[in-house]
Amino acid sequence: MSLSRLFSLPAALSAGRREMALGTLGVAVGLGCTEWIGYLALGGQVPWFIIPMGASAVLLFCVPASPLAQPWPSLAGNLVSALIGVGCYRWLGETGAAVALAGCLAVGAMFVLRCLHPPGGAVALTAVLGGPLVHELGYGFALMPVLANTLAMLVVAFLFNNLVGRRYPHLAPTRAQPHDTADPLPSKRVGFRAEDLDAALASFGEVLDVDRDDLEEIMVRAQMNARRRTWGALRCADIMSRDVVSVGPQAPVGEAWSLLAHHRIKALPVVEEGGRLVGIVSVPDFFIDRHNPEPQPVPRMSTARVVAEIMSARVRSARPGQSLADLVGAFSDGGLHHLPVADEDGRLVGMITQSDVVAALFAGERTT
């Protein structure tokens, strides 16, 4: 490897300006609040604040999605490292051997306890090299100020990150199986599988600072972007039905049922006068009691009189110019069977069903 390549600048961070600004501001807020809370909690006792909190702040506020920045690694990593550092000092004194052993044992313990937190190594060294004020605290150093500082930092990180729209603690989004069965979601039945991802991660043979579930989500999104390139020319307006059978909110329930039966369809968009979409009614709605939504042993027709009493007012819709690729997830993992298409004014202009999507994607595959 050439020296020019070795010392070349790395690729630009994927974080946008907003994330950079939030990370910078978060570090200031986190350190300031943690120092203030520690000062109040410990009554100005010295030391009430430890230097490794600066490294923890970088993780918690700049890369809060990192597995190394989550509450368990932060709390347990700092705490166990402090205890190990104090033990090494008491055994070997303020020596180079104590420093090396403290760092070694702290990292080893964090690996075993699944709480790897880089600032923990600095905490262990602080326990050895912190001077008389730290040494006098003994194992109490792990509680005050290490535990106090870490808890305060975590509280501030939780409040700050969630207030600015980040998930912290960072939990990968879960996509529920719409049919409540043990089968994997449709998107997980083809392409790469969980075991493929696990095997790929294991092949590196080293710790990667990325959550496994996040990496899976990245790969799913990458696949979706690839599909957009393949099917990007297909828009909702290209495949939707335009002669849409609809019903008004004040129409009798029997009229809606007759329309479904006559046209052999499973859902009716509900539109007001002027064509504005206000809801959707599907076959199950005719058998669900809105006042008692629990499944009945024997399905019975609803006693409602007009469509407005049984329709779903929260209706998801698409736009005519929207890419078909945007809808694949809704029709597969989302469990949708039909999707109204409305213009910018909310007026119904079309309807898309699973059959439309399957036919369009099959035709797209043949052309490519």
N, C-alpha and C positions, 0 to 999 in steps of 0.2 A: 504494500500500500504506500503510495507516494505521500510525502509530507504535506504537499499542497492539498491533497484530498483529506488528509488526517485533520488539518487545522482549518478546513473550509467551514463557512457558516452553515449551520443546519437549515433544514427547510423551515419556512415561516410557520408559526403556530397557527392551528386552525381556528383558534379563538378570535372572535371579532373584537372591534374596538370597545363595544359595550362590556364584554366579558373581561377584557383587560382592565377597563376602568373600575368595574365592580371588584375584581380581585385586588387591585391596588387600594381601593377604598376600604374593602373588607379587612385587609391586614391592619390598616390604621385603626379601624373601629375595634377589631378583635384585641389587638395588643393594648390599646388604650383602656378598654372596658375591663380586660382581664387584670391589668395592673391596678386599676382603681378598686375592683372587687377584692383582689388579694390584699391590698392595703387596708381596706375596711375590715375584712374578715380576720386578718392577723394583727390588727391594731398597730400597724406600722412596724411590727416585728421584723427584724432583718435576719435572713432574707425573706421577703414576701413575694418576690418575683424571680423566676429563673430564666436565664438566657435562652435555653432550648425552645421556649414558647414562640420565639421568632420563627423557627423552622416549622413548628406546628401550625402557625398562622398562615404560612405560605401554602401548606397542604389544604387546610380547612377552607380557605377563602379563594385561593387561585385555582385549585383542582379538587373541588369538593366531591367530584364523582370518583376520584381515585379510591381503590380499595384500601390504600394506606392511610386515607384521611377519615375513615368512618369511625363512629364512636368507640367500638370495641378496640380496634388497634390503638386509637389515641389514648384511651383511658388505661387499658391493660398494659400497652407497650411502655408508656411512661412510668407507670407504677412498678412493674416488675423490674424495669431497668434501674430505677432508683434503689430498690431493695438490694439488687445485686451489686450496685456500685458501693453502697454503704458497707455491705459484707466484705467486698474486696479491700476497701480501705482499712477496715478493722483487722483484717488478716495480714495485709502486706504494707499498710501505711501509704503515704503519699509518694508512691514510686512509679517508675515506668512499668514495672511488672503488674502493679495493681491496675494501671490504666488499660494495658493490653488485655488483661484477664477480664476486667469489667466489661469492656466492649465486646469481647468474644462471647462471654456467657450471656450478656444481655441480648445479643442478636440471636444466639442459639435458642434461648428461652422464648423469644418472640416468634421464631419459626415454629417451635413446638406448640405454642399456645395460639397460633394463628392470629397474632396481633402485631405483625411487623409494622413498625412506625419509625421512620428514620430519626426523628428527634430523640427517640428513646436512647440511641447510642450516645447522644450528647448529654442526656440526663445522667446516664451511668458515669460518664467522665466528670460531670459536675459534682457528683457525690464524692469522687476521689480527689478532685483538684479544687473544690470550692472554698477551701481555706477553713480557718477555725470556726467561723460562724456556722458553716454547714456541718462540719464535723461534730460540733457540740449537740446538734439535733439528733444525731444517731439515726436509728431507723424511723424516727419521727419525721425525718426529712421527706420520706416517701408520702406522708400524709399532708404535712404542711412544710413547704408550699407546693410540692409536686402535684398531689391530688387536687388541692384547692385550685391551683392555676389551671389544670387540665379541665376540671369540671366547669370553671368559669368560661374558659375558651370555647368549650363545646356548647354551652348555653347560648353564648353570643353568636357562634356559627350557626346554630339552629335557627335563631331568630332572624339574623341577617340574611342568610341564604334563602329562607322561605319567603321573606318579605320581598326580595327582589326577583322571585319567580323560579328559584332553583329548588330541586328536591334534595333535602338533607334531613336525616340520613339518606344517602342515595340508594334507592331500591329500584331495580329494573322494573319497568312496567310489565304487568301481567295481563295477558290477553285471555279472557275466560272462554271456555268452550260453550258456544251459544246453545248447544243442545244438551248440556249437562251430562256428557258421556265421557268415558275414559279414552276415547280416540284422540289422537293429536289433532291440532288445528289443520285445516286443509293445506295451508302454506308450508307446514312442516312435514308433509307426507311425500314431497318431491324435493329434488335438489339436495343440498347438504343437510345432514341430520346432526342432532346433538352429539352423537358419538364421533362424528367426523370432526367436529369442532374440538372436542376433548382430545382426540388423537393428535390434531394439529398443534394444540397448545402443549401437549406433553412432549412433542417432538423437539421443541425449543430447549427443553432441559434446564430452564432458568425461570426466575420470577419475572413476569410481565406485569407492568403497572397498569392493568386494565381489567375491569370486572368481566367475568366470563359472560354473564347475561348481557352486558352492554356490548360486548364484542359480537354476540349473536345478533343483537338488534342492528348493529352497524352492517353486518353482512346481509341481513334481510333488506335493509334500506338500499344497500348497494345493488342487490338483485332488482329491486323495484326501479331504481334509476336506469338499469340496463333495459328493463322492460319498457320504460318510457321511450328510450331510443328506438326500440323495435316497433312499438305501437303508438309512438308519439303523434303520428298523423291522424289517428282515429280519435274523433271527438264524440261526445254524447249525441250531438245533432246528427251524426252520421248513422247511428244505429238505433236511435229511439223510435218508438211508435208515435206517430203524430195524431192519428185519429183515436184519441184517448176517450175511453168511456169513463165518465165521472158522475158524481152525484152531489146534490146540494146538502148543506148541513141540516136543513129543516125537512128534507125528504123523508117519507115514511120508511121505517126499517125494512118493511116488506118489499118496497120498490128497489132498495139497494140489493136485497137478496136475489130478487128476480133478475137484476142486471148481471150479477155474478154468475148465476146459473145459465142465463141465456148466452152470454159471451164466453162461458167456460174460462173465467179468469179468477184469480184468488184475491185481488185487492182492487179497491176503487179510490182514486183521489177524491177528496172532498173540496169543492170549490164554492166560493161565494159568487154573488152576481158580479159579473165583470171578469170572472175567471181566476180570481186570486186564490191560491192554494192555502187552505186552512187546516187540513188534516188528511188522514187516510183511514180507511176501514178495510179490514181483511177478514177472512172467514172466521178465525178464532174469536174476533170481537163480538160476533153474534151469539157466542156461547159463554161469554165472561160477564159475570155480575160485577160491575164497577164497585159496588158497595161491599162485595164479598168475593175478592179475586181468587180465593183458594180453589183448587181444582175440585170439581164435583164428581162424585162416584159415577153418576150417569149424566152426560152433558145435556143441558136443556137450553132451548132458545131463550135469549134475553127477553125480558118483558119491556125493554125500552121501546118507545114509540117512534122517535126520530133519530136520524143518523148522528146528530150532534151528541147524543147521549152515549153512543158506543164507540165513536171514532177516536183515534189517537191524535191529539192536537199537536203533539211534538213529532212532527214529521221531518225526516231528513230528505233533502232534495239535492239535485245536481244542477249545474248550469249547462246550457247548450254547447258552449265553447270549451267545457272542461275536458281534459284528456281522459280517455277510457282507462288508462293505467291507474289513475287516481281512484278508481272505483273497484279495482280488483280485490283489494283487501276487504272492502265492505261486503262484497258479494261472497267472499270465501270465508275468512276468519270471522267477519262480522255477522254472518248468517242472514244477510238480507236476501230477499227473494224478488223484490221489486222496488224501484226507486223513481219517484216523480222527478220531472225536469221542469224547472221554472226559470223564467227570465229574470232580469234585474229588478223588475217591479213586483216579483212574486207571483206572476201569472203562470198558470200551468200551460206548458207548450209540448209536453211529451211524457213518455213513460219508458223506462228501461227495466227489463226483467233478466233473470239469470240466463234464460235461453238466448237473449240478445247478446249478452256478454260472451257466452260460450261460442256462439256462431261467429262473432266478430274476431275473437282471439284465434279460432281455428282458421279462419280465412287469412288472418295476418300471418300465422305460421306458414301457411302454404305459399304466400307471396314472398316470404323471406327465405 
